[in-house]
Amino acid sequence: MSNVHLKDFAKERGQPEAAMLLGVTQGALSKAIRIGRNIIVTQELDGTFSAEERRAFPARIERKCRSGCGPTLNANVRPNPIHGQSTDGAGVLSSAAEVA
């Protein structure tokens, strides 16, 4: 039995073949490599392949911010209306309802 990281396994065999051997789509394999998942591929004695992800416990994922980590909306955000606009919330309109 031999162990190799998923990135190296895909590099040796090409992503389409590596994905087929592991029983996943090429897109799933590509994404796992792109985001840096720690997946180890093992070649079993019968020639088949299996893959196992190694993660710390507890497995909290620290997401990297892609767009500069701007502010998030919360209860302290107040509407800033354009001059002349109402700050009242929109009502539920229906094409079946008559507007007075």
C-alpha positions in Angstrom: 0.0 0.0 0.0 1.2 3.5 -0.8 0.0 6.9 0.4 0.2 10.1 -1.6 -1.4 13.5 -1.2 -4.4 14.1 -3.5 -2.6 17.0 -5.3 0.4 14.7 -6.2 -1.9 11.8 -7.2 -3.8 14.1 -9.6 -0.6 15.5 -11.0 0.8 12.0 -11.7 -2.3 10.7 -13.4 -4.2 13.8 -14.6 -7.3 15.0 -13.0 -9.9 13.2 -15.1 -8.3 9.8 -14.5 -7.6 10.5 -10.8 -11.3 11.5 -10.4 -12.5 8.4 -12.1 -10.3 6.1 -9.9 -11.6 7.8 -6.8 -15.2 7.7 -7.9 -15.7 11.5 -7.8 -16.2 14.1 -10.5 -13.3 16.0 -12.0 -14.8 19.2 -10.7 -15.0 17.9 -7.1 -11.4 16.8 -7.3 -10.3 20.1 -8.7 -12.1 22.1 -6.0 -10.6 19.9 -3.2 -7.1 20.6 -4.6 -7.8 24.3 -5.1 -9.0 25.0 -1.6 -6.2 22.9 -0.1 -8.0 20.0 1.5 -5.6 17.5 3.2 -6.7 14.4 1.4 -4.4 11.3 1.3 -4.9 8.7 -1.4 -4.0 5.1 -0.7 -3.5 2.4 -3.2 -4.8 -0.8 -1.7 -3.2 -4.3 -2.2 -5.9 -5.2 -4.8 -4.9 -2.2 -6.9 -8.0 0.0 -6.0 -7.7 3.5 -4.6 -9.3 5.1 -1.6 -9.0 8.6 -0.2 -9.3 9.9 3.3 -9.3 13.5 4.6 -7.3 14.3 7.7 -8.6 17.1 9.8 -8.0 18.5 13.3 -10.7 17.9 15.9 -12.7 19.9 16.4 -12.7 20.8 12.7 -13.5 24.5 12.7 -13.0 26.0 9.4 -11.6 29.5 9.3 -12.9 30.9 6.0 -10.7 33.3 4.1 -12.4 36.4 3.0 -12.3 36.8 -0.8 -13.7 40.4 -1.1 -11.8 42.3 1.5 -13.9 41.3 4.6 -16.2 44.3 4.4 -18.7 45.1 7.1 -21.6 42.8 7.7 -25.2 43.9 8.3 -26.5 43.7 11.8 -29.2 45.2 14.0 -27.3 48.5 14.4 -27.5 49.4 10.7 -30.2 51.9 10.0 -31.6 52.8 6.6 -30.2 55.9 4.9 -33.0 56.9 2.6 -32.6 59.0 -0.5 -34.2 62.5 -0.1 -37.9 62.1 -0.2 -38.1 58.4 0.3 -40.0 56.8 3.1 -38.1 54.7 5.7 -41.3 52.5 6.2 -40.9 48.9 5.1 -42.5 47.8 1.9 -46.0 46.3 2.2 -47.0 43.0 0.7 -48.6 43.7 -2.7 -50.7 41.2 -4.6 -52.1 41.5 -8.1 -55.4 40.2 -6.7 -55.6 42.9 -4.0 -57.2 46.2 -4.7 -55.0 49.2 -4.0 -57.0 52.2 -2.5 
